[in-house]
Amino acid sequence: MRTLIYQYKQSLRVLKEMKATIKAKQELSEQKIQDKTLINSMISEMEPAIQWPRSGWNPDARGGADRTGAYTLDPKLIEAIVSNREAHEEISLSLIEKIY
């Protein structure tokens, strides 16, 4: 994995050098403008590809939680948790009623 990250970093460095070379020119032809656009899109694809294996989390999961993991719990388990909470609240209310 380290080798892959190293190779990605090298490729990213080359892309940034190419972008700087094109940006340094005063007048850009239509082909150079298209090249610059392509290089920018390649850079934007390479940066998350480097970040993901290094950090261990998906950079596209913006909300902090992965959307695919939202419904992985068993519905019966959720019902058991909710019903236990309701039963606990009923017991608490009955104890308060006994005091007054």
Residue pairs with C-beta under 8 A, 6 or more apart in sequence:
1 53
4 53
5 50
5 53
5 54
8 46
8 49
8 50
9 50
11 46
12 43
12 46
12 47
12 50
15 39
15 42
15 43
15 46
16 43
18 35
18 39
19 36
19 39
19 40
19 43
22 28
22 32
22 35
22 36
22 39
23 36
25 32
28 36
48 59
48 60
51 59
52 58
52 59
58 66
61 67
